């Protein structure tokens, strides 16, 4: 009989299944698949930007499905008078952070940047990108940042 051991690794997610992040798909793609919308390819269990062979199965990647359904994995709410006076700089930082993340991780993209009152709401396909955007804003422009890490979809707020 084996002794009970606690895992030292990543903790398991707690809570109901409905509170866990959605992947947008129930089944794994074929061994080699290509997204007809963005051109990402699926190989060895991972979506990448490498070119897929012509014989690859055509299947939308999870990010394109989320964008089509507007099923966000994270939100960043931007508010404050600093946002109004430095809007272009802030949007430039948001878009450059997305470009940096997307270059390595094809599933991390911005779904939309929408006005909300005098602020903006950035919706992303993955919680990691929302977190990275909020932290980049705090590091570059100071201000107050609030993230609720257990909340899905992730909701981050930045104010200055």
C-alpha positions as CSV (number, residue, x, y, z in Angstrom):
1,X,0.0,0.0,0.0
2,X,1.4,3.4,-1.0
3,X,1.7,6.1,1.6
4,X,-0.3,9.3,1.0
5,X,1.9,12.0,-0.4
6,X,1.2,15.7,-1.0
7,X,2.3,17.1,-4.2
8,X,5.0,19.9,-4.0
9,X,4.1,21.1,-7.5
10,X,1.3,23.3,-8.8
11,X,-1.7,23.4,-6.6
12,X,-4.9,21.9,-8.0
13,X,-7.7,24.3,-8.9
14,X,-10.5,24.4,-6.4
15,X,-14.1,25.1,-7.0
16,X,-16.8,24.0,-9.4
17,X,-16.0,23.2,-13.0
18,X,-17.9,26.2,-14.2
19,X,-15.5,28.5,-12.4
20,X,-12.5,27.0,-14.2
21,X,-11.1,28.6,-17.4
22,X,-12.7,27.3,-20.6
23,X,-10.6,26.1,-23.4
24,X,-13.2,26.6,-26.1
25,X,-13.0,23.0,-27.3
26,X,-13.9,19.6,-25.9
27,X,-11.6,17.5,-28.1
28,X,-8.0,17.7,-29.0
29,X,-7.2,18.7,-32.6
30,X,-5.8,16.2,-35.0
31,X,-2.0,15.5,-34.9
32,X,-1.3,18.4,-37.2
33,X,-3.9,21.1,-37.6
34,X,-3.9,24.6,-39.0
35,X,-6.2,27.5,-38.1
36,X,-7.8,28.9,-41.3
37,X,-8.3,32.4,-39.7
38,X,-4.9,33.3,-38.2
39,X,-2.5,30.6,-39.6
40,X,-1.4,29.1,-36.3
41,X,-0.6,25.4,-36.4
42,X,-1.0,22.7,-33.9
43,X,1.7,20.1,-33.5
44,X,2.9,18.0,-30.6
45,X,0.2,19.2,-28.3
46,X,0.9,22.9,-28.8
47,X,-0.3,25.8,-31.0
48,X,2.6,27.7,-32.7
49,X,3.2,30.1,-35.5
50,X,5.2,27.5,-37.6
51,X,3.8,26.9,-41.0
52,X,1.6,23.7,-41.2
53,X,1.9,21.3,-44.2
54,X,-0.8,21.5,-46.9
55,X,-2.1,18.1,-45.6
56,X,-2.9,19.5,-42.2
57,X,-6.5,19.4,-40.9
58,X,-8.2,22.8,-41.0
59,X,-9.5,23.8,-37.6
60,X,-10.0,27.1,-35.8
61,X,-7.6,27.6,-32.9
62,X,-9.0,28.2,-29.4
63,X,-8.1,31.9,-29.6
64,X,-9.9,32.5,-32.9
65,X,-13.0,30.6,-31.4
66,X,-12.9,32.9,-28.3
67,X,-12.6,36.0,-30.5
68,X,-15.5,34.8,-32.7
69,X,-17.7,34.0,-29.6
70,X,-16.3,37.1,-27.6
71,X,-15.6,34.6,-24.8
72,X,-12.9,36.5,-22.9
73,X,-10.4,34.8,-20.6
74,X,-9.5,38.1,-18.9
75,X,-10.4,41.8,-18.7
76,X,-8.4,44.9,-17.8
77,X,-10.3,48.0,-16.9
78,X,-8.3,51.2,-17.3
79,X,-9.6,54.4,-15.6
80,X,-8.4,57.8,-14.3
81,X,-7.5,61.3,-15.6
82,X,-4.0,60.1,-16.6
83,X,-5.7,57.7,-19.1
84,X,-7.6,60.6,-20.7
85,X,-4.4,62.7,-21.2
86,X,-2.1,59.8,-22.2
87,X,-4.5,57.6,-24.1
88,X,-2.2,57.0,-27.2
89,X,0.8,56.1,-25.1
90,X,-1.2,53.7,-22.9
91,X,-2.8,52.0,-26.0
92,X,0.6,51.7,-27.5
93,X,1.9,49.9,-24.4
94,X,-1.2,47.6,-24.4
95,X,-0.7,46.6,-28.0
96,X,3.0,46.1,-27.7
97,X,2.5,43.8,-24.7
98,X,0.0,41.8,-26.8
99,X,2.5,41.6,-29.7
100,X,5.2,40.4,-27.4
101,X,3.0,37.7,-25.8
102,X,1.4,36.6,-29.1
103,X,4.9,36.1,-30.7
104,X,5.6,33.2,-28.3
105,X,2.0,32.2,-27.4
106,X,-0.4,32.3,-30.4
107,X,-3.5,31.8,-28.1
108,X,-2.8,35.1,-26.2
109,X,-4.6,37.9,-28.0
110,X,-6.7,41.0,-27.5
111,X,-10.3,40.4,-28.3
112,X,-11.4,44.1,-28.1
113,X,-10.6,47.5,-26.6
114,X,-13.9,49.1,-25.8
115,X,-14.7,52.5,-24.1
116,X,-16.6,52.3,-20.8
117,X,-17.5,55.7,-19.5
118,X,-14.2,57.7,-19.5
119,X,-12.2,54.5,-19.2
120,X,-11.4,51.5,-21.4
121,X,-11.9,47.8,-21.1
122,X,-9.4,45.5,-22.8
123,X,-10.7,41.9,-23.2
124,X,-8.2,39.2,-23.8
125,X,-8.4,35.5,-24.9
126,X,-6.3,34.3,-21.9
127,X,-5.9,35.4,-18.3
128,X,-2.1,35.5,-18.6
129,X,-2.3,38.4,-21.2
130,X,-4.7,40.4,-19.0
131,X,-2.3,40.0,-16.1
132,X,0.7,41.0,-18.2
133,X,-1.0,44.1,-19.5
134,X,-2.1,45.3,-16.0
135,X,1.4,44.7,-14.7
136,X,3.1,46.5,-17.6
137,X,0.8,49.5,-17.1
138,X,1.7,49.6,-13.4
139,X,5.4,49.3,-14.1
140,X,5.5,51.9,-16.8
141,X,3.0,54.5,-15.5
142,X,2.7,53.7,-11.8
143,X,-0.9,54.0,-10.6
144,X,-3.0,51.5,-8.7
145,X,-3.5,48.0,-9.9
146,X,-5.9,45.4,-8.5
147,X,-6.0,41.8,-9.6
148,X,-8.3,39.1,-8.3
149,X,-6.2,36.0,-9.1
150,X,-8.9,33.4,-8.3
151,X,-11.5,35.0,-10.4
152,X,-12.3,33.5,-13.9
153,X,-12.3,35.2,-16.2
154,X,-9.6,37.2,-14.6
155,X,-10.5,40.8,-13.9
156,X,-7.7,43.4,-13.4
157,X,-8.1,47.1,-12.8
158,X,-5.6,49.9,-13.3
159,X,-6.2,53.5,-12.3
160,X,-4.2,56.6,-12.4
